[in-house]
Amino acid sequence: MLLGVGLAITLGGIACRDVAEDPAGGRLAGLSDYIQASMADWDLPGLAVAVVHEDEVVFAEGFGVKELGREDPVDAHTLFQVGSVSKSFAAAAIGALVDDGMVHWDDPVVEHLPWFRVKDPEVTREMTIRDLLSHQSGMPGDAFPTLAIMDARAAAERVRHLDNQAPLRESFRYSNQGYGVAGLVVEAVTGRTWGEWVRERLFRPMEMHNSAASPYEVWEEPFVAPTFWGTAPAGTVGIADAPGRNVAMPHGADREGMRRVLAWQSFDSMQAAGSVVSSAAEMANWVRMHLARGKFGDRPVLREATVEEMHAPQVASGATFLFADDTSSGTYALGWSRTTFEGHPYLSHGGGILGFPAYVALLPDISAGVVVLANGDAWFHPHHEISAWVFARLLDREPRDWHRESMAHKTAIVEQIDSTLAAQDSARVPGTLPTLPLAEYVGSYADPLGAGHAEVVLAQDGWLRLHFGEPGTFSGDMEHWNDDVFRLYFDGGDGQMDRSSFATFTIDSELGVAVMDLGFMGQYRRRER
């Protein structure tokens, strides 16, 4: 059973105000007990929670441990990667430029990045910063697989070759790549890195002194996986490799479904989309600024009109909050999702760096916000039910079994996934062999647009292995499935992907192996031997 020990702390003067002695008039009494009682069901090594109400941090505690197998407890200052919660920082980084008169929300992207192109010249001319931040650019989620090391400029430059650009402003299309381009706008306008700008204009004014814009600001390079689904070049990593730092380790699963410790993962190729590192205590400061419409204490961070614009609905997107009044509807703003809860506007954003699900939610009408950071798998049900529990208490609503509803929802999803995987397994054709001897599949495979190349080798155990060359990039075993299809077992990342990720080889009658299709991770053409 996972540890679920709640650790109350005092935050005086470090990252936010002292926790109120009588939080929210006593309405949050029992929150620690609720979380501790639910930890086993959530199957999380640890998490940290902060609650803001009327510009006060009224709750800030850590639960569980930073790393399985160790006793080091999570506290409110423990650092986590917050993934796509970074998008609210990206929008605010642009907002600071708007405040300074250096950009406007509706500036064409090419006005600040003259080199930027998508395949359609008209879309290139018309695409604006607002389109990037509201996910209306039509750009794909990740323009290129995040398996090979690539900097943000290189990834953005290759977008011009893609055929999967959707029409501009036709609909909501979530795009990490679009936010990566927004980060490049910040760098072009300021002459600084995105991280430097975020530290100067956002972190420092809000006393987020331990927060960072990249995992490389927290860890030495050998201890960070340089790509999504990668591994740390140094090998197995734990909190002992970050002496003096209060960090949590992400956790995933291996191919047998057993829990394992992961390395932090770099998302610097699209930094503004998902690279921020913070703690529950310092994210509480971020929440306070948004609820105070741009002020942190008496200090202005952003103009009120800028914060209002960031919170304003831009495009229909559907609701992401499990307990929204209407889960079939919702909108996206600029770095925030919008819906309603108990009749009140509800703003939120989740983040999904592998093993680090993160969530921030605001209920501006009552000046309240919740931060939940965890170091387990990708499920957001704990985050949503904690938020609902807190907001319902602050709204004086009738008690409701949020935990039961949340777990029932998760169970239904797990059953659906298990059914899909069982059908996949039953479709496997037993007794088939690859078209060619395994040695014929060995070789180098290149992305057609030069976004990276993969190497297939023959391992000592007789399996094929796939890797992307540089230390820490994607690698894994390839088990023959049927015909010319092989199941991938990731060395890094979360092993939950292992049951549904495949490599399919296309055989040319004259040339032999011609193409390796990795599904959502892209197609790679065999190089000449």
C-alpha positions in Angstrom: 0.0 0.0 0.0 1.3 3.5 -0.8 2.1 5.8 2.0 -0.5 8.6 2.5 0.9 10.6 5.4 -0.2 14.3 5.3 2.5 16.7 6.2 1.3 20.1 7.4 3.9 22.9 6.9 4.3 26.5 7.6 5.0 28.7 4.5 5.7 32.0 6.1 7.5 34.3 3.8 9.2 31.8 1.5 6.8 31.4 -1.4 3.4 32.6 -0.2 1.6 33.9 2.9 1.2 31.9 6.1 -1.5 29.3 5.9 -4.5 30.7 7.7 -5.1 29.3 11.2 -8.9 28.9 10.5 -8.9 28.1 6.8 -11.9 29.5 4.9 -13.9 29.7 8.2 -13.4 26.0 8.9 -15.1 24.9 5.7 -12.0 23.0 4.6 -11.7 21.1 7.8 -11.3 17.4 6.9 -9.5 18.0 3.6 -6.3 16.3 4.9 -8.2 13.3 6.1 -10.1 13.1 2.9 -6.9 13.0 0.8 -5.2 10.5 3.1 -8.2 8.2 3.0 -8.3 8.3 -0.8 -4.5 7.8 -1.4 -4.7 4.0 -1.6 -7.5 4.2 -4.2 -5.6 6.7 -6.2 -2.5 4.6 -6.2 -0.2 7.6 -6.1 3.2 7.6 -4.4 2.7 11.3 -3.4 1.0 14.6 -4.1 0.9 18.2 -3.0 -2.2 20.4 -2.7 -2.6 24.1 -2.2 -5.8 26.1 -1.8 -6.2 29.8 -2.2 -9.2 31.8 -1.0 -9.6 35.6 -0.9 -5.9 36.1 -1.5 -4.8 33.8 1.3 -3.2 30.4 1.1 -5.6 28.6 3.3 -4.3 25.1 2.8 -0.9 23.7 1.7 0.2 20.2 2.4 2.2 17.3 1.0 1.2 13.7 1.1 3.0 10.4 0.5 6.6 10.2 -0.7 8.8 11.7 -3.3 10.1 8.4 -4.5 8.9 4.8 -3.9 11.2 2.8 -1.8 12.4 5.9 0.2 10.8 7.6 3.1 11.4 11.2 2.0 8.0 12.9 2.3 6.4 15.3 -0.2 5.8 18.8 1.2 4.2 21.9 -0.3 7.6 23.1 -1.5 8.5 19.8 -3.4 9.2 20.5 -7.0 7.2 18.8 -9.8 7.1 19.2 -13.5 3.7 20.8 -14.3 3.5 20.0 -18.0 0.8 21.8 -20.0 -0.1 24.0 -17.0 2.9 25.8 -18.6 0.5 27.1 -21.3 -1.0 29.6 -18.8 2.6 30.9 -18.2 3.1 31.1 -22.0 0.0 33.1 -22.5 1.1 35.4 -19.6 4.6 35.8 -21.1 2.9 37.1 -24.2 0.6 39.2 -22.0 3.6 40.9 -20.5 4.7 41.9 -24.0 1.2 43.2 -24.7 1.4 45.3 -21.5 4.8 46.7 -22.7 3.4 47.6 -26.2 5.8 45.2 -27.8 3.2 42.9 -29.4 -0.6 42.7 -29.8 -2.7 39.5 -29.4 -3.8 39.7 -33.0 -0.3 40.4 -34.6 0.4 37.9 -37.4 3.1 35.5 -36.3 5.3 36.3 -39.3 5.4 39.9 -38.2 7.7 38.7 -35.4 9.0 35.5 -37.0 9.6 36.4 -40.7 11.0 32.9 -41.3 8.0 31.0 -40.1 6.0 29.1 -42.6 3.2 26.5 -42.9 2.5 24.8 -46.2 -0.4 27.0 -47.1 0.9 30.6 -47.8 -2.4 32.2 -46.9 -2.5 30.5 -43.5 1.1 31.6 -43.0 0.1 35.2 -43.6 -3.0 35.2 -41.5 -2.1 33.1 -38.5 -1.9 35.3 -35.3 -0.5 35.0 -31.8 -4.1 34.7 -30.6 -4.6 31.7 -32.9 -1.5 30.0 -31.4 -2.6 30.6 -27.8 -6.3 29.6 -28.4 -5.4 26.4 -30.4 -7.1 27.8 -33.5 -4.0 27.8 -35.7 -4.8 24.4 -37.2 -1.3 23.2 -36.4 -1.1 19.5 -35.2 -0.5 18.6 -31.6 3.1 17.8 -32.1 4.3 18.6 -35.6 7.1 16.1 -35.3 7.6 13.0 -33.1 9.4 13.9 -29.8 11.7 10.9 -30.1 14.8 12.6 -31.4 16.6 15.7 -29.9 15.5 18.9 -31.7 15.5 22.5 -30.7 12.4 24.7 -30.9 13.6 26.6 -33.9 14.4 23.5 -35.9 11.0 21.9 -35.1 9.1 25.1 -36.1 11.1 25.4 -39.3 10.0 22.0 -40.5 6.3 22.7 -40.1 6.3 24.2 -43.6 6.7 20.6 -45.0 3.7 19.1 -43.2 0.5 18.1 -45.0 -1.6 17.8 -41.8 -2.3 21.5 -41.3 -6.0 22.0 -40.6 -7.9 25.1 -41.8 -7.2 28.3 -39.8 -9.8 29.1 -37.1 -12.1 26.4 -38.2 -12.2 24.6 -34.9 -10.3 23.9 -31.7 -7.2 21.8 -32.3 -4.9 21.3 -29.3 -1.4 22.1 -30.4 1.8 21.9 -28.3 3.6 22.9 -31.5 1.6 26.1 -31.7 2.7 27.0 -28.1 6.3 26.2 -29.0 6.0 28.8 -31.8 4.5 31.3 -29.3 7.6 30.8 -27.1 9.8 31.7 -30.1 7.8 34.9 -30.6 8.7 35.9 -27.0 12.4 35.2 -27.7 12.4 37.1 -31.0 10.7 40.2 -29.5 12.7 40.3 -26.2 16.1 39.0 -27.4 16.1 36.7 -24.4 15.2 33.1 -23.9 11.6 32.2 -23.1 12.9 31.0 -19.7 14.7 34.2 -18.9 11.6 36.3 -19.8 9.3 34.1 -17.6 11.7 34.3 -14.7 12.0 38.1 -14.9 8.4 39.0 -15.6 6.5 36.3 -13.9 8.4 34.2 -11.4 10.3 37.0 -9.6 7.4 39.4 -9.0 5.4 36.5 -7.6 8.2 35.2 -5.4 8.3 31.9 -7.3 12.0 31.7 -6.5 12.4 27.9 -6.8 10.3 27.5 -9.9 12.1 27.0 -13.3 11.4 27.1 -17.0 13.1 23.8 -17.8 14.1 20.6 -15.9 17.7 21.4 -16.8 17.6 24.3 -14.4 16.9 21.8 -11.6 19.0 18.7 -12.7 22.4 18.2 -14.2 22.0 17.2 -17.9 22.9 13.4 -17.5 19.9 13.0 -15.1 17.2 14.3 -17.5 15.6 12.3 -20.3 16.3 14.6 -23.3 13.1 13.6 -25.0 9.6 12.5 -24.2 9.5 8.7 -23.7 13.3 8.8 -23.3 15.6 7.8 -20.5 18.3 9.6 -18.4 21.7 9.2 -20.1 23.0 8.5 -16.6 20.7 5.5 -16.3 18.4 4.9 -13.3 17.7 8.3 -11.5 16.4 9.1 -8.1 16.2 12.0 -5.6 19.6 11.1 -4.4 21.0 12.4 -7.7 19.7 15.9 -6.8 21.4 16.6 -3.5 20.0 19.6 -1.7 17.0 19.8 -4.0 13.4 19.2 -2.8 12.2 17.2 -5.9 9.7 14.5 -6.5 10.3 11.7 -8.9 7.7 10.7 -11.5 6.5 7.2 -11.6 5.2 5.0 -14.4 4.9 1.3 -15.1 7.1 -1.3 -16.7 5.9 -3.9 -19.3 4.6 -6.1 -16.5 2.6 -3.3 -15.0 4.8 -2.9 -12.0 5.5 0.6 -10.7 8.8 2.1 -11.6 10.7 5.4 -11.1 11.1 7.6 -14.2 13.5 10.4 -15.0 12.2 14.0 -15.5 11.6 14.6 -19.2 12.7 17.6 -21.3 10.1 19.3 -23.4 12.4 22.1 -24.4 11.8 21.5 -28.1 8.4 23.1 -27.4 9.3 24.8 -24.2 6.4 27.2 -23.7 4.0 24.3 -24.1 5.1 22.2 -21.2 8.5 22.9 -19.5 7.7 24.7 -16.3 8.8 23.3 -12.9 7.1 24.4 -9.7 5.7 23.4 -6.3 2.2 23.6 -4.8 3.3 26.5 -2.6 4.7 28.6 -5.5 1.8 27.7 -7.8 -0.4 29.1 -5.1 1.2 32.5 -5.8 0.4 32.0 -9.5 -3.2 31.4 -8.6 -3.3 34.4 -6.3 -2.1 36.7 -9.1 -4.8 35.4 -11.5 -7.6 35.8 -8.9 -6.4 39.3 -8.1 -6.5 40.1 -11.8 -2.9 40.8 -12.3 -1.6 41.8 -8.9 0.5 39.8 -6.4 -0.1 41.5 -3.1 0.4 45.2 -3.8 2.7 44.5 -6.8 1.4 44.7 -10.3 2.5 41.7 -12.5 0.1 42.1 -15.4 -2.6 44.6 -16.3 -6.1 43.8 -15.3 -7.3 44.0 -18.9 -4.6 41.5 -19.9 -5.6 38.9 -17.4 -9.3 39.4 -18.4 -8.3 38.7 -22.0 -6.4 35.6 -21.1 -9.5 34.3 -19.2 -12.0 35.2 -21.9 -13.5 32.4 -24.0 -12.1 32.1 -27.5 -13.3 28.9 -29.1 -15.6 26.0 -28.3 -13.5 23.1 -27.1 -15.6 20.9 -24.8 -15.3 20.6 -21.1 -12.3 18.9 -19.5 -13.5 19.0 -15.9 -15.1 15.8 -14.8 -17.6 17.6 -12.5 -18.5 20.4 -14.9 -22.2 21.5 -15.0 -22.3 20.4 -18.6 -19.5 18.1 -19.7 -20.6 18.3 -23.3 -19.7 22.0 -23.6 -16.8 24.3 -22.7 -14.5 26.8 -24.3 -10.8 27.5 -24.4 -9.4 30.9 -23.5 -5.7 31.8 -23.7 -3.8 29.1 -21.8 -6.9 28.2 -19.8 -10.0 25.9 -20.3 -13.4 27.3 -19.3 -16.6 25.6 -18.1 -18.9 26.1 -15.1 -19.2 24.5 -11.8 -22.4 24.9 -9.7 -23.3 27.8 -11.9 -19.9 29.6 -11.6 -17.2 30.2 -14.2 -14.5 27.6 -13.8 -11.0 28.0 -15.3 -8.5 25.2 -15.3 -5.6 23.5 -17.0 -4.0 20.1 -16.6 -0.5 19.0 -17.4 0.7 15.6 -18.4 4.5 15.2 -18.4 4.9 11.4 -18.0 4.5 10.4 -14.3 3.7 14.0 -13.3 -0.1 14.8 -13.7 -0.7 18.4 -12.6 -3.8 20.5 -12.3 -4.7 24.1 -11.5 -8.3 25.4 -11.2 -9.8 28.8 -10.5 -13.3 29.8 -9.3 -12.9 33.6 -9.8 -16.4 34.5 -8.5 -15.5 33.5 -5.0 -11.7 34.3 -5.4 -10.7 30.6 -4.9 -8.2 28.3 -6.6 -6.8 24.8 -6.2 -3.4 23.4 -7.1 -2.8 19.6 -7.2 0.6 18.1 -8.2 1.2 14.4 -8.2 4.0 12.0 -9.1 2.0 8.9 -10.3 0.4 7.9 -13.5 -1.6 10.0 -16.0 -5.0 9.8 -14.3 -6.5 13.2 -13.3 -9.3 11.9 -11.2 -7.7 12.8 -7.9 -7.1 16.3 -9.1 -10.7 16.8 -10.2 -12.3 15.4 -7.1 -10.1 17.4 -4.8 -11.0 20.6 -6.7 -14.7 19.7 -6.6 -14.5 18.9 -2.9 -12.8 22.2 -2.1 -15.0 24.4 -4.3 -18.2 22.8 -3.1 -17.2 23.4 0.5 -16.4 27.0 -0.2 -19.7 27.4 -2.0 -21.6 25.8 1.0 -23.1 23.2 -1.3 -24.7 20.0 0.0 -22.2 17.1 0.5 -21.6 14.8 -2.4 -19.5 11.7 -2.8 -17.0 13.1 -5.2 -14.6 10.2 -4.6 -17.2 7.5 -5.4 -18.2 9.3 -8.6 -14.6 9.8 -9.6 -13.6 6.2 -9.0 -16.6 4.9 -10.9 -15.7 7.1 -13.9 -12.1 5.8 -13.8 -13.3 2.2 -13.5 -15.5 2.6 -16.6 -12.5 4.0 -18.6 -10.2 1.2 -17.4 -12.8 -1.4 -18.4 -13.1 0.2 -21.8 -9.3 0.2 -22.3 -9.0 -3.4 -21.2 -11.8 -4.4 -23.6 -10.0 -2.6 -26.5 -6.7 -4.2 -25.6 -8.3 -7.7 -25.3 -9.8 -7.3 -28.7 -6.4 -6.3 -30.0 -4.8 -9.3 -28.4 -7.5 -11.6 -29.8 -6.8 -10.3 -33.3 -3.2 -11.4 -33.2 -2.6 -14.2 -35.7 -0.6 -16.9 -33.9 2.1 -18.9 -35.6 3.0 -16.3 -38.2 6.6 -15.3 -39.0 8.1 -12.1 -40.4 8.4 -12.0 -44.2 12.2 -11.8 -43.9 14.8 -13.0 -41.4 15.2 -10.6 -38.5 18.6 -9.5 -39.7 17.0 -8.0 -42.8 15.1 -5.5 -40.6 18.3 -4.2 -39.1 19.4 -0.8 -40.3 18.9 2.9 -40.3 15.5 4.5 -40.9 15.2 8.3 -41.6 12.3 10.6 -41.1 11.4 11.9 -44.6 11.7 15.5 -43.4 15.0 15.1 -41.6 13.4 15.3 -38.1 15.6 12.4 -36.9 16.6 8.8 -37.7 16.1 5.5 -36.0 18.3 2.5 -35.7 17.1 -1.0 -35.6 19.6 -3.6 -34.2 19.5 -7.3 -33.4 19.8 -7.8 -29.6 21.5 -10.7 -27.9 18.2 -12.3 -26.9 17.2 -12.5 -30.5 14.7 -9.6 -30.4 15.0 -6.5 -32.4 15.8 -3.2 -30.6 14.9 0.3 -31.7 16.8 3.5 -30.7 17.3 7.0 -31.9 21.1 7.2 -31.6 21.8 9.8 -29.0 22.0 8.9 -25.3 18.6 9.1 -23.6 16.5 9.3 -26.7 13.7 6.9 -27.3 14.7 3.2 -27.2 12.9 -0.1 -26.7 12.5 -3.8 -27.5 10.5 -5.0 -30.5 8.6 -8.3 -29.9 7.4 -10.0 -33.0 3.6 -9.8 -33.0 2.4 -11.2 -36.3 3.6 -11.0 -40.0 5.7 -7.8 -40.2 4.2 -6.1 -37.1 6.3 -5.8 -33.9 5.1 -4.7 -30.5 7.2 -1.9 -28.9 8.3 -2.1 -25.2 9.6 1.4 -24.2 12.8 1.6 -22.1 11.6 5.0 -20.8 8.3 6.6 -20.3 5.2 4.9 -18.9 4.9 1.2 -19.7 1.2 1.6 -20.1 2.0 2.5 -23.7 3.7 -0.9 -24.2 0.5 -2.8 -24.9 -0.8 -0.5 -27.6 2.3 0.7 -29.5 3.5 -1.1 -32.6 6.0 -0.9 -35.4 4.8 -2.1 -38.8 7.3 -2.7 -41.6 6.5 -2.5 -45.3 8.3 -4.9 -47.6 9.2 -4.0 -51.1 9.5 -7.1 -53.4 12.8 -5.8 -54.9 14.3 -3.6 -52.1 13.3 -5.6 -49.1 12.3 -3.6 -46.0 11.3 -0.1 -47.2 9.3 1.7 -44.4 8.9 1.4 -40.6 5.6 2.9 -39.4 5.6 3.7 -35.7 2.0 4.9 -35.7 1.5 8.2 -33.8 5.3 8.4 -33.6 5.7 8.8 -37.3 6.9 6.9 -40.4 10.6 6.3 -41.2 12.0 5.2 -44.5 14.8 2.7 -44.7 18.1 4.2 -45.7 20.3 2.5 -48.3 22.6 0.0 -46.9 
